[in-house]
Every structure is written in C-alpha cells, then in structure tokens.
C-alpha cells in the first residue's frame, strides 16, 4: 500500500489509528471516538503514553520510536489509512532512536527532519506518513469539541482593556513565529513579562509566579494574563497548542487574571469542566476569532 503520493484527503474517513504520547488529551480523544461507535487502534509511544490508562478494552500496543517499521506494517495489515497524532513527547536525539531492521530504510528521511527546530521535525513526520499513503488528521478534525470555542468558557469575560492587550499579545506571538519559539506569552501592566521558550507554558507561568513571590515582579489584582496561539503556518494536525487544568491552576497561583486563546486553534479538552474550574478560580478563559 506504500505510495509516493499522499492519500486523497477528500475521501471518507475509515478506521482510525491514534499515535499517542503522554497527557490527558489522548485519553479524551479515545473516549470521544469510542463513544461515537469506533474502536481506534492506539499506538502508544514507549516512555510517554501510559497504556493502562486507556482501559482493558482498548486496542493498544506500545512502540519505541525505533519501531516505526513495525508500526507501519501493522497499520497496513489492518488496512488503516487515517491516523491522528496527539500527546506530549520530549524531543529525542536522532542517535537515541535505536532503529530496528525494518526501520533502517526510513532513517535518511528522519535524519533530514532532525536538522531543524520542532516545527521542521513535525512537518517531516507528517510528510513521511503522507508519503506512505496515510491521511494525517488533526485532533480538531476528529473531535472539534475539544478545542476552544469563541467566547468565554465560564462566567467571567475579559474587559475591553484586557481585550486590547490580548490582541497585542497575539500580535507579539505572530511576530515571533519565524523564530520557532513558544506559543504563549504573559502580559501584565501593559508590558510583556514572559515569553515561552523551550521550558513550555506551565514552566513559564511558574517562572512568573516565582518572580512575583520574590518581589521581582508586581502584578496588580485583576491584571496580567496568558495568551496562547499557534505560530503562523504551524501544522495544527500534529502541533496544536493546548491548555488544561494545570494551566489554570498555575495561572491562579501566579496571581494572573485569565487566559486568551484563538478559538478553534487551541485544545482545551472538556470545555464544561474547564469553564467550571475557571469560575472556581475566578479566572476568565476566552476564545477569540
């Protein structure tokens, strides 16, 4: 079934394979797909995903990154064309892949993909699967209910002044996109106080909280918020930004007032639950067009 051309994206979707790392979102997506009457094949990435978390009835197998050949053989054997990739996975070094014999022939492609930032590597992964005849879907395509809607998730909304600053934050991240840095920033007191880098969003928030605790940064009550948005041209099929319960807890502990995201372009998981948590913490969580 191997081909040099990607499968027809317009064709009806068939059986789904999920290639998953760590976090709650792979579990949520699996539940949503299962509730719709499907039984996805789950390829759990060793060292990241927890196979037991998917339950006894899950059709699941664990693969090392160096077992790509075995994964492809299994997908072809099952006649699976449609795949979705979701979950956290620390970027490995190329030398740590330890490829099995059936994977060796694919290593030149990944050697090139590793010669760049995360965006370059992920685009290389998508191209590889498409070249093998697969259709790569984003989680938002499979389960749009997992993304941020337009408007507030809870009762609180950003003020007019905060909305203006949120748009400033969105513009900042768009300007930084060509440098392949993070997807989030924190603004307070009409200035940028933090930009996400390799540490990730939650670690950036904790960094700001530490500055506040040590008196190095003062954030007035009701001031300060997180903005999160995809980089310009980011492939949302494999690298969609996400916020979750930990993000909200960290935001509250840092003394910030809320979160602004791009509607439909950031994963939030269970919208209702996150909205309730925002209300309990006195935060706004709002999606903007």
Backbone as a ProteinNet text record, in pm:
[ID]
protein_1_A
[PRIMARY]
XXXXXXXXXXXXXXXXXXXXXXXXXXXXXXXXXXXXXXXXXXXXXXXXXXXXXXXXXXXXXXXXXXXXXXXXXXXXXXXXXXXXXXXXXXXXXXXXXXXXXXXXXXXXXXXXXXXXXXXXXXXXXXXXXXXXXXXXXXXXXXXXXXXXXXXXXXXXXXXXXXXXXXXXXXXXXXXXXXXXXXXXXXXXXXXXXXXXXXXXXXXXXXXXXXXXXXXXXXXXXXXXXXXXXXXXXXXXXXXXXXXXXXXXXXXXXXXXXXXXXXXXXXXXXXXXXXXXXXXXXXXXXXXXX
[TERTIARY]
81.9	0	85.4	217.8	306.2	297.9	299.8	289.5	372.3	406.9	483.4	394.1	262.6	170	81.7	43.9	-46.9	-182.8	-251.3	-385.4	-478.8	-588	-685.3	-752.6	-725.3	-779	-930.1	-989.8	-1133.9	-1211.1	-1141.4	-1208.8	-1268.5	-1378.3	-1438.9	-1338.4	-1344.7	-1250.6	-1287.6	-1185.8	-1205.1	-1163.1	-1124.1	-1078.1	-962.7	-959.7	-864.4	-756.8	-632.7	-522.3	-479.9	-457.3	-409.6	-266.1	-173.6	-35.1	-20.3	0.1	-19.5	102.4	118.8	217.2	147	203.8	150.6	44.8	-21.3	-120.8	-262.7	-356.4	-497.8	-565.5	-514.4	-586.1	-596	-492.3	-511.8	-623	-633	-738.9	-875.8	-886.7	-1014.8	-1055.2	-959.2	-991.6	-1033.9	-964.4	-1001.7	-1143.7	-1180.6	-1316.4	-1419.3	-1390.1	-1484.8	-1505.6	-1396.2	-1405.6	-1481.2	-1451.8	-1519.4	-1668.1	-1701.8	-1843.4	-1921	-1849.1	-1913.7	-1924.1	-1887.1	-1905.5	-1783.8	-1667.6	-1546.1	-1457.7	-1368.5	-1267.4	-1130.9	-1069.2	-943.4	-830.2	-735.7	-612	-517	-466.1	-384.5	-240.2	-151.2	-7.5	49.7	82	131.8	283.9	335.3	479.3	547.4	641.1	709.7	779.8	764.2	826.5	744.9	630.7	544.6	402.4	336.5	197.6	191.1	79.2	52.2	-57.1	-23.1	-124.8	-237.6	-205.9	-307.5	-416.3	-383.4	-481.4	-596.1	-577.5	-681.5	-785.2	-762	-859.9	-835.6	-897	-876.3	-929.7	-1031.8	-1092.1	-1024.4	-920.4	-854.6	-774.3	-776.6	-696.3	-564.1	-466.5	-347.8	-220.6	-112.9	18.4	122.9	228.9	336.2	447	497.5	606.1	715.8	839.6	951.3	956.4	1020	1033.1	1112.1	1201.6	1280.3	1205.9	1080.2	999.4	898.5	933.4	844.3	807.4	902.6	874.1	765.1	771.8	669	533.3	531.1	404.7	343.3	422.7	371.6	317.6	389.8	344.1	208.6	189.7	63.9	-50.3	-23.6	-127.4	-168.5	-71.6	-103.4	-180.5	-140.1	-207.7	-354.5	-382.3	-519.1	-596.6	-530.8	-597.1	-627.9	-551.3	-573.4	-500.8	-573.8	-518.1	-519.3	-615.3	-635.5	-570.2	-485.8	-415.9	-427.1	-417.8	-411	-299.8	-220.1	-109.8	-137.7	-127.6	-166	-93.1	-57	7	149.7	199.5	334.4	439.5	549.7	663.3	789	877.1	1002.1	1079.1	1134.7	1208.3	1330.4	1337.6	1453.2	1570.7	1687.3	1800.4	1794	1847.9	1845	1919.1	2027.7	2108.6	2042.6	1935.2	1869.5	1758.2	1732.5	1617.4	1630.8	1751.7	1775.6	1682.6	1696.4	1601.5	1616.2	1500.8	1501	1529.1	1550.2	1590.8	1488.4	1358.8	1256	1243	1308.5	1301.1	1421.8	1528.3	1653.5	1636.9	1552.9	1539.5	1475	1408.4	1342.3	1430.8	1546.5	1627.3	1681.8	1716.7	1763.2	1659.8	1531.6	1426.8	1427.6	1438	1431.4	1561.2	1671.4	1796.3	1782.8	1716.3	1692.3	1591.5	1488.5	1385.7	1442.1	1544	1603.6	1692.1	1723.2	1810.4	1729.6	1665.5	1584.4	1511.1	1427.2	1350.8	1235.9	1153.3	1041.6	943.5	914.8	823.1	875.6	1004.9	1066.3	1057.6	1082.6	1076	934	836.2	698.3	647.1	685.8	647	708.1	830.2	893.8	820.5	768.4	691.1	562.8	493.1	369.5	398.2	501.8	536.3	566.2	636.1	670.3	545.5	451.8	330.7	248.5	242.5	169.8	235.9	367.7	438.5	413.6	377.4	345.2	198.6	122.8	-16.2	-118.9	-77.4	-170	-229	-346.1	-406	-384.4	-318.7	-291.8	-398.7	-473.9	-579.9	-537.1	-587.2	-566.2	-672.2	-643.2	-744.9	-870.1	-854.1	-970.6	-1062.7	-1006.4	-1087.5	-1166	-1102.7	-1167.8	-1268.1	-1232.3	-1317.1	-1311.2	-1381.9	-1377.1	-1423.8	-1500.3	-1547.9	-1436.4	-1316.5	-1203.5	-1130.3	-1166.7	-1097.6	-1173.1	-1104.5	-1166.1	-1271.9	-1392.3	-1493.9	-1470.7	-1543.1	-1537.5	-1618.9	-1562	-1628.8	-1572.3	-1632.3	-1583.2	-1629.2	-1541.1	-1577.5	-1656.8	-1632.6	-1704	-1783.9	-1811.9	-1893.6	-1813.8	-1685.1	-1605	-1561.3	-1555.7	-1507.6	-1399.1	-1312.2	-1209.7	-1275.7	-1219.6	-1269.5	-1224.7	-1280	-1240.8	-1091.6	-1039.8	-897.1	-814.1	-858.5	-786	-790.6	-903.9	-914.1	-812	-794.3	-695.9	-555.2	-524.7	-393.8	-377.5	-487.1	-481.4	-444.9	-505.7	-473.3	-328	-277	-135.4	-48.5	-91.9	-18.6	-23.2	-139.6	-149.7	-56	-50.4	37.1	183.9	219.7	357.3	395.2	309.4	341.3	347.1	261.5	267.3	399.9	449.5	577.4	693.1	682.6	789.7	784.8	678	659.5	777.4	839.9	950.3	1069.3	1077.3	1190.6	1165.1	1045	1011.4	1032.1	987	989.7	854.5	818.9	698	570.5	459.8	326.9	251.7	320	249.6	334.7	265.3	331.6	243.5	303.9	230.5	250	138	139.9	79.7	135.8	84.1	129.8	45.1	78.6	121.9	50.2	73.6	214.2	270	401.5	411.1	505.4	530.8	624.5	583.9	668.4	731.4	681.6	741.5	699.4	791.2	765	806.9	720.6	751.5	867.8	960.3	1070.2	1067.1	1182	1186.7	1126.3	1107	1059.1	912.3	832.3	691.2	607.1	476.8	387.2	379.8	358.8	341.3	467.8	584.3	709.5	727.2	684.5	691.1	603.6	481.9	391.8	454.4	513.1	577.6	694.9	763.9	874.4	822.4	708.9	648.3	602	542.8	498.2	615.3	730.3	849.1	898.1	892.7	931.5	840.1	710.8	614.8	643.7	667.9	692	817.2	918	1043.2	1041.9	928	917	986	1027.5	1094	993.5	866.5	761.2	633.4	568.3	442.3	330.4	226.8	110.3	-11.6	-77.9	-194.3	-310.2	-398.7	-515.2	-598.4	-630.9	-709.6	-627.6	-496.4	-410.3	-329.6	-279.8	-192.9	-269.4	-225.2	-294.1	-201.2	-241.3	-168.9	-236.5	-156.5	-208.6	-141.6	-220.6	-166.9	-229.5	-146.6	-193.8	-92.9	-135.2	-38.4	54.3	173.6	263.6	207.7	240.2	195.5	244.7	153.8	191.4	210.6	183.9	200.5	102.4	150.6	65.3	-14.7	-142.3	-225.1	-264.6	-232.2	-261.7	-174.2	-52.7	40.2	97.1	63.7	123.6	24.3	-92	-192.1	-163.8	-157.4	-137.3	-250.2	-222.7	-322.6	-310.9	-424.3	-428.2	-514.2	-497.5	-575.4	-584.8	-632.8	-649.8	-522.9	-407.7	-282.5	-250.8	-280.2	-255.9	-335.3	-463.3	-547.6	-499.1	-461.4	-411.6	-285.2	-195.2	-71.5	-98.1	-193.5	-230.8	-282.9	-369.8	-425.9	-317.7	-226.5	-119.8	-24.1	-9.8	77.1	9.5	-119.7	-191	-238.2	-247	-293.8	-445.6	-503.5	-649.8	-716.7	-642.4	-709.3	-622.5	-690.4	-623.4	-703	-633.4	-694	-629.7	-711.8	-661.4	-734.8	-685.3	-753.8	-857.5	-982.1	-1089.8	-1064.1	-1086.8	-1071.5	-928.7	-830.1	-690	-610	-678.9	-613.6	-699.4	-637.3	-708.6	-738.5	-861.6	-899.7	-958.9	-980.2	-1034.2	-1181.7	-1216.5	-1355.4	-1391.5	-1463.5	-1495.4	-1571.5	-1673.3	-1757.1	-1677	-1594.5	-1514.9	-1414.8	-1354.4	-1257.2	-1326.7	-1447.6	-1524.8	-1559.9	-1597.9	-1628.8	-1505.1	-1391.9	-1268.3	-1231.8	-1250.5	-1222.7	-1308.9	-1436.3	-1526	-1480.3	-1440.5	-1395.6	-1270.2	-1183.4	-1058.1	-1070.3	-1187	-1205.9	-1130.7	-1117.2	-1041.3	-1134	-1090.2	-1155.6	-1072.8	-1139.8	-1077.5	-1162.3	-1105.9	-1187.5	-1119.4	-1201.9	-1153	-1188.3	-1094.2	-1111.8	-1091.6	-1167.1	-1155.3	-1025.6
-120.3	0	125.5	109.3	224.5	298.6	431.3	513.3	638.1	703.3	827.2	948	929.5	1040.8	1026.2	1140.5	1131.4	1080.2	1014.4	966.1	1083	1059.2	1163	1211.8	1337.9	1392.2	1405.3	1406.2	1425.1	1294.2	1181.3	1052.5	1035.9	960.5	936.7	871.4	908.5	853	709.3	626.5	487.7	463.9	339.3	308.4	399.6	436.6	536.7	473.2	516.1	483	609.2	596	706.2	677.2	766	755.2	854.7	804.4	890.6	896.5	1015.3	1037.1	1052.9	1135.6	1149.2	1258.4	1265.1	1368.4	1315.9	1403.5	1366.3	1368.9	1448.7	1466.4	1339.7	1255.4	1128.5	1044	1044.2	967.9	1024.9	1158.2	1220.8	1192.7	1202.2	1175.7	1031	938.9	797.2	775	840.8	825.8	882.2	998.1	1060	970.6	920.1	833.3	705.6	648.6	526.1	550.1	665.3	698.5	715.5	745.3	760	627	518.6	385.6	328.3	394.3	342.6	277.2	194.3	134.9	161.7	273.1	308.8	214.5	198	127.9	230.3	203.3	300.4	252.6	332.3	306.7	397	338.5	414.2	424.5	546.2	566.6	536.8	446.5	399.9	514.7	518.8	623.9	750	755.4	873.5	833.4	755.6	715.5	606.8	605.4	502.2	411.7	295.2	208.1	170.8	152.3	110.3	215.2	342	449.4	441.1	371.1	362.5	254.4	174.8	74.6	-61.2	-161.7	-300.4	-326.9	-253.5	-281.4	-214.9	-136.2	-61.7	-154.8	-126.2	-196.9	-121.7	-163	-80.3	-164.7	-105.2	-168.7	-59.1	-89.8	6.8	-9.4	103.4	104.2	198.8	156.8	250	334.8	451.8	534.6	462.4	375	299.6	183.3	163.5	54.2	106	210.4	267.3	164.4	83.3	-18.3	-113.7	-157.7	-247.6	-179.7	-52.1	21.9	29.7	64.8	75.2	-59.7	-167.1	-299.6	-332.5	-297.8	-327.4	-243.7	-115.9	-30.5	-81.3	-119.9	-173.8	-305.5	-388.9	-518	-498	-394.7	-366	-284.3	-241.5	-159.2	-18.5	31.6	165.8	269.2	372.8	484.1	613.1	627.6	752.8	747	846.2	849.3	988	990.8	1116.3	1101	1206.8	1205.2	1309.6	1266.6	1355.8	1314.8	1414.9	1389	1438.7	1458.9	1512.6	1403.5	1443.7	1353.8	1439.1	1423.7	1500.4	1472.8	1578.8	1560.7	1472.3	1358.1	1270.1	1317.9	1267	1290	1185.2	1219.5	1125.1	996.8	1010.4	895.1	801.9	848.5	765.2	678.4	684.5	615.9	464.1	411.5	265.8	192.6	218.5	160.8	9.9	-57.6	-199.7	-212.6	-334.7	-356.8	-300.2	-320	-273.2	-121.3	-52.6	94	159.6	84.9	143.5	218.4	165.6	228	365.3	397.5	527	632	591	682	802.4	791.2	911.5	1024.3	989.1	1091.7	1163.2	1085.9	1147.3	1217.6	1175	1247.9	1392	1411.1	1546.2	1620.7	1548.8	1614.3	1667	1598.9	1641.2	1764.7	1802.5	1918.3	2047.2	2077	2198	2199.3	2299.1	2312	2214.2	2229.6	2137.2	2141	2261.3	2271.1	2192.7	2206.5	2136.8	1985.6	1939.4	1796.2	1743.2	1815	1769.2	1769.8	1871.3	1871.4	1751.6	1715.8	1598.8	1470.8	1461.4	1344.2	1333.1	1446.6	1446.4	1406.8	1465.1	1431.9	1283	1228.6	1087.1	1001.2	1022.8	940.3	961.3	1081.9	1106.8	1034.4	1030.7	959.4	808.8	759.9	617.6	588.9	692.5	672	697.5	755.8	781.1	921.8	937.1	1069.4	1107	1219.4	1265.9	1368	1338.8	1427.3	1497.2	1617.1	1685.8	1647.4	1659.9	1628.1	1713.6	1837.5	1925.3	1875	1804.8	1747.7	1626.9	1547.4	1427.9	1464.3	1559.4	1597	1747.8	1825.5	1972.2	2021.1	1939.3	1979.8	1988.4	1941.4	1951.7	2085	2168.9	2296.1	2410.5	2522.1	2640	2698.4	2721.9	2788.4	2939.1	3010.6	3156.2	3203	3289.1	3337.8	3275	3308.1	3263.9	3122.4	3044.1	2909.5	2913.1	3012	3026.5	3155.4	3203.8	3324.3	3452.1	3450.4	3571.2	3594.9	3722.7	3763.1	3869	3876.7	3981.3	4117.6	4217.1	4353.6	4410.7	4525.7	4590.3	4621.3	4666.2	4696.8	4569.6	4462.3	4335.6	4280.9	4298.6	4251.6	4321.7	4449.9	4523.7	4470	4439.7	4385.4	4242.7	4165.6	4030.3	4033.7	4123.8	4134.8	4175	4256.1	4292.1	4168.6	4082.7	3959	3866.4	3856	3775.3	3827.6	3959.3	4019.4	3991.3	3995.6	3964.3	3824.1	3725.3	3586.8	3564.7	3634.2	3622.8	3675.4	3783.5	3841.4	3747.4	3672.7	3581.4	3448.3	3421.9	3291.9	3246.1	3334.2	3285.9	3232.7	3264.5	3220.7	3086.6	3027.5	2894.8	2887.4	2991.4	2987.2	2939.3	2969.2	2914.6	2973.2	2922	2957.5	3045.1	3092	3164.6	3278.3	3373	3485.5	3532.4	3602.6	3663.1	3813.5	3884.2	4029.9	4078.6	4184.7	4246.9	4392.1	4477	4618.4	4678.7	4641.8	4696.2	4665.3	4555	4514.8	4363.2	4313.9	4170.4	4131.5	4036.1	3995.3	3857.8	3778.8	3647.6	3598.5	3530	3464.4	3319	3228.9	3085.8	3050.8	2972.5	2918.7	2766.6	2703.4	2557	2497	2578	2520.7	2482.1	2537.2	2507.1	2607.9	2605.8	2707.1	2703.5	2585.4	2577.8	2621.7	2584.4	2626.6	2777.8	2836.5	2981.8	3050.2	2996.1	3053.9	3044	2929.3	2913.6	3009	3037.1	3134.4	3271	3311.1	3439.5	3438.1	3326.3	3315.3	3330.2	3274.2	3285.2	3430.4	3500.1	3641.3	3722.9	3691.8	3761.9	3730.7	3602.3	3560.9	3625.9	3647.8	3708.3	3860.4	3916.2	4061.1	4124	4042.9	4096	4147.4	4107.7	4148.2	4170.5	4281.4	4311.5	4309.5	4232.7	4223.7	4263.3	4370.2	4418.1	4321.7	4326.3	4238.6	4261.2	4151.5	4161.9	4194.2	4206.7	4237.8	4112.9	4109	4001.2	3882	3830.4	3716.8	3645.4	3524.5	3442	3452	3460.7	3446.2	3323.9	3246.2	3125.6	3112.6	3089.7	3088.3	3010.2	2941.5	2873	2972.6	2924.4	3004	3012.6	3118.3	3134.8	3017.5	2952.8	2840.5	2709.8	2706.3	2584.3	2477.5	2354.3	2244.3	2194.5	2233.8	2200.9	2054	1980.4	1837.6	1765.4	1814.6	1744.5	1834.7	1960.8	2051.3	2159.5	2119	2215.9	2258.2	2388.9	2434.1	2383.6	2376.6	2323.8	2392.5	2406.6	2445.5	2343.4	2335.6	2239.3	2279.2	2189.1	2221.2	2270.8	2209.4	2254.4	2398.1	2432.2	2568.7	2668	2637.8	2728.4	2739.1	2627.2	2632.6	2717.3	2699.4	2777.2	2925.7	2956.4	3095.7	3159.5	3088.7	3141.8	3161.1	3064	3073.7	3188.8	3222.6	3334	3469.6	3468.5	3593.4	3659.3	3581.8	3635.8	3626.3	3696.3	3707.8	3617.5	3563	3477.6	3438.4	3381.6	3326.6	3365	3410	3434.6	3345.7	3279.9	3189.4	3217.4	3160.5	3167	3054.7	3091.4	2992.3	2891.5	2765.4	2658.8	2618.5	2686.9	2660.1	2620.1	2602.6	2561.7	2454.8	2344.7	2238.1	2278	2252.3	2275.9	2149.7	2045.7	1922.1	1933.9	1911.4	1916.9	2063.8	2124.6	2267.1	2300.1	2219.9	2248.8	2240.1	2138.3	2121.1	2234.5	2275	2384	2515.9	2534.6	2653.4	2657.9	2543.1	2538.1	2567.5	2513.5	2539.7	2688.4	2750.5	2893.1	2974.1	2938	3007.6	2990.3	2868	2841.3	2921.4	2942.8	3014.1	3164.3	3208.2	3349.7	3399.1	3314.1	3347.2	3360.6	3433.3	3425.5	3334.7	3253	3173.4	3196.6	3261.8	3311.2	3285.6	3244.6	3222.9	3340.2	3383.4	3498.1	3456.8	3516.5	3484.8	3539.3
0	0	0	5.4	5.2	-125.6	-117.5	-236.7	-219.5	-328.9	-322.3	-308.3	-310.2	-302.1	-179.4	-115.4	-1.9	-43.8	49.5	20.2	-1.2	-73.4	-105	22.2	59.8	185.1	180.1	58.1	46.5	62.7	62.3	73.3	212.7	222.9	354.9	449.1	576.8	673.3	706.2	715.7	752.5	895.9	930	1065.6	1105.5	1232.9	1280.9	1367.9	1344.8	1434.8	1507.6	1636.6	1717.7	1761.6	1725.8	1770.3	1884.6	2007.5	2123.4	2214.8	2274.8	2379.3	2512.5	2599.4	2734.3	2742.9	2858.1	2882.5	2878	2915.4	2920.1	2783.2	2689.7	2564.1	2479.9	2473.4	2402.8	2464.1	2596.9	2664.5	2629.6	2630.1	2598.1	2454.1	2363.4	2222.9	2203.3	2268.8	2257.8	2308.1	2419.1	2472	2374.8	2317.2	2223.8	2101.4	2045.9	1928.1	1962.9	2079.6	2121.4	2143.5	2204	2227.8	2097.2	1989	1858.8	1785.6	1854	1796.5	1727.3	1737.3	1675.4	1781	1734.1	1822.6	1759.8	1795.8	1730.9	1769.6	1679.4	1713.2	1772.5	1891.1	1962.7	1966.6	1906.8	1911.7	2019.8	2135.6	2249.9	2241.8	2245.4	2232.9	2365.9	2361.1	2480.6	2552.4	2684.4	2763.1	2773.7	2702.9	2706.8	2745.5	2663.2	2690.2	2797.4	2869.3	2969.1	2914.7	2861.2	2800.2	2896.1	3023.9	3120.2	3137.2	3112.5	3131.9	3032.9	2921.7	2819.6	2850.7	2953.6	2994.3	2931.4	2991.2	2947.2	2806.8	2764.5	2634.5	2517.1	2543.1	2435	2344.2	2216.2	2116.6	2107	2185.4	2205.4	2203.8	2152.3	2153.8	2173	2243.6	2269.1	2165.4	2117.8	2019.6	2066.5	2050	2060.6	1933.7	1942.2	1822.4	1713.9	1754.9	1657	1595.6	1632.5	1576.6	1474	1404.7	1304.3	1198.7	1159.4	1058.8	1104.4	1230	1283.4	1288.4	1324.2	1327.6	1188.5	1090.1	953.4	904.9	934.4	892.8	954.9	1081.7	1149.4	1092	1064.6	1006.9	869	787.6	655	667.3	762.4	780.4	815.4	893.4	934.8	830.9	725.2	624.3	671.6	767.1	821.7	737.4	699.1	622	703.9	793.2	866.8	1004.3	1033.2	1161.8	1222.9	1356.4	1429.7	1532.6	1550.1	1646.3	1753.2	1879.8	1988.8	2115.7	2196.2	2324.9	2327.6	2448.2	2466.4	2447.9	2387.6	2367.7	2366.9	2466.8	2465.2	2337.4	2280.3	2154.5	2178.7	2108.9	2127.2	2042.6	2072.7	1982.8	1872.5	1756.9	1644.9	1681.6	1757.2	1793	1891.8	1958.6	2059.2	2001.7	1871.4	1813.6	1814.2	1807.9	1809.5	1712.6	1582.8	1486.7	1472	1462.7	1428.9	1279.4	1233.8	1094.4	996.7	1023.1	929.5	925.4	1018.9	1024.8	958.7	940	891.6	758.9	668.8	537.3	544.3	656.1	668.5	736.9	788.4	868.4	792.1	662.2	592.2	592.4	581.4	585.3	720	828.4	961.4	997.9	938.9	961.3	911.9	799.1	747.5	833.8	880.4	961.7	1092.7	1146.2	1273.1	1256.6	1133.4	1109.8	1111.1	1221.1	1232.8	1364.7	1382.8	1506.2	1511.2	1613.7	1632.8	1515.9	1464.6	1351.3	1232.2	1204.4	1091.3	1110.6	1232.9	1260.6	1244.5	1297.5	1288.9	1145.4	1069.2	926.5	855.5	894.4	835.2	869.8	991.4	1032.9	950.9	934.1	855.6	711.2	652.6	513.3	499.5	598.6	591.1	584.6	675.8	676.9	550	501.4	376.1	259.7	257.4	151	155.9	273.8	287	257.5	217.5	177.5	285.4	397	506.8	499.6	556.9	577.2	723.9	746.3	882	920	1024.3	1070.6	1198.8	1218.6	1344.4	1444.8	1574.5	1675	1661.1	1613.8	1596.3	1486.5	1388.6	1281	1330.8	1415.9	1469.1	1578.3	1664.2	1778	1799.3	1716.3	1729.7	1866.2	1937.3	2069.6	2172.8	2137.4	2228.2	2217.1	2120.9	2102.2	2168.3	2187	2248.9	2156.2	2206.8	2125.1	2127.5	2044.7	2050.9	2171.4	2252.8	2371.9	2497.7	2611.7	2741.8	2773.2	2835.9	2879.5	3009.1	3091.4	3218.1	3220.2	3341.2	3355.3	3331.3	3362	3350.2	3206.2	3170.3	3038.7	3054.7	2956	2956.6	2940	3007.7	2992.7	2859.1	2822.3	2696.1	2695.9	2809.3	2818	2804.8	2869.5	2858.6	2717.2	2649.2	2510.4	2421	2442.7	2363	2388.4	2515.3	2548.2	2496.8	2498.1	2442.6	2294.9	2221.4	2079.3	2059.8	2150.4	2145.3	2166.8	2258.4	2280.5	2160.5	2096.7	1976.1	1867.1	1853.6	1752.5	1783.6	1912.1	1952.5	1909.9	1939.8	1907.5	1756.5	1681.5	1535.8	1483.2	1542.6	1500.7	1530.8	1640.7	1681	1606.6	1534.7	1469.6	1385.9	1304.2	1221	1299.8	1429.1	1509.3	1577.9	1557.4	1609.1	1760.2	1831.4	1977.6	2026.5	2150.2	2208.3	2152.3	2206.1	2157.4	2257.2	2360.9	2466.8	2521.2	2581.8	2648	2762.2	2857	2967.8	2962.8	2968.5	2968.9	3099.9	3152.9	3275	3277.8	3331.9	3346	3212.3	3104.5	2970.3	2918	2961.4	2909.1	2905.6	2828.4	2818.9	2932.4	3014.8	3127.1	3106.5	3010.9	2984	2847.2	2781.1	2652.8	2666	2623.1	2632	2541.2	2595.1	2515.1	2527.2	2539.7	2541.7	2667.3	2774.3	2900.2	2897.3	2805.3	2797.5	2874.2	2846.4	2901.3	3053.2	3112.3	3257	3330.5	3278.6	3342.2	3329.9	3218.9	3204.4	3309	3330.1	3429.9	3568.5	3599.5	3730.4	3746.9	3637.2	3642.4	3682	3625.3	3660.5	3805.9	3849.4	3988.2	4084.4	4048.4	4133.1	4139.4	4027.8	4027.3	4118.1	4113.7	4199.5	4345.7	4376.3	4515	4571.6	4488.2	4534.6	4527.8	4488.6	4482.8	4363.4	4269.6	4149.2	4047.5	4063.3	3971.2	4050.1	4025.3	4091.8	3987.9	4018.4	3931.1	4012.1	3970.4	4042.5	4032	4131.7	4133.1	4007.1	3937.8	3815.5	3692.5	3710.6	3597.2	3561.1	3440.6	3399	3344.3	3230.6	3169.8	3072.8	3039.5	2943.2	2807.8	2702.7	2566.7	2505.6	2432.7	2368.7	2231.9	2131.5	1993.2	1909.5	1805	1718.7	1649.6	1618.5	1536.9	1395.2	1324	1186.4	1101.9	1032.9	947.8	1021.4	1153	1230.9	1183.5	1173.2	1129.2	1249.1	1256.7	1371.8	1376.2	1272.4	1276.3	1378.7	1399.2	1487.8	1596.8	1595.8	1694.2	1733.3	1781.8	1824.8	1968.5	1995.6	2133.4	2222.8	2352.7	2446	2580.8	2647.6	2787.2	2860.3	2991.5	3068	3213.4	3298.2	3439.9	3507.8	3476.1	3537.5	3497.6	3371.5	3326.1	3408.6	3431.5	3509.1	3653	3712.9	3850	3859.4	3764.6	3765.7	3744.4	3657	3632.7	3761.7	3831.9	3956.3	4061.7	4074.3	4173.7	4143.5	4015.7	3977.7	3996.5	4032.7	4052.9	3925.2	3817.6	3690	3682.7	3585.1	3581.6	3479.9	3384.8	3287.8	3170.2	3070.5	2952.6	2828.4	2725.7	2595.4	2490.8	2408.1	2305.1	2174.2	2066.6	1938.9	1932.2	1908.7	1902.9	1791.2	1821.5	1723.8	1696.3	1759.2	1730.1	1853.5	1965.7	2090.7	2156.3	2195.8	2264.7	2408.8	2451.6	2591.1	2654	2576.3	2630.4	2663.2	2787.5	2834.4	2859.3	2767.3	2776.7	2904.6	2934.6	3050.7	3180.5	3192.4	3314.2	3330.6	3220.2	3228.7	3262.3	3210.4	3244	3391.7	3447.8	3590.9	3674.8	3632.1	3705.5	3699.1	3582.3	3568.7	3664.8	3676.2	3769.2	3913.9	3949.6	4086.7	4120.7	4022.4	4046.3	4020.9	3973	3944.7	3824.3	3722.1	3601.4	3481.4	3380.3	3250.2	3160.4	3081.8	2976.2	2853.3	2754	2643.9	2509.5	2412.4	2276.9	2188.6	2106.6	2019.1	1873.5	1785.2	1642.6	1586.9
[MASK]
+++++++++++++++++++++++++++++++++++++++++++++++++++++++++++++++++++++++++++++++++++++++++++++++++++++++++++++++++++++++++++++++++++++++++++++++++++++++++++++++++++++++++++++++++++++++++++++++++++++++++++++++++++++++++++++++++++++++++++++++++++++++++++++++++++++++++++++++++++++++++++++++++

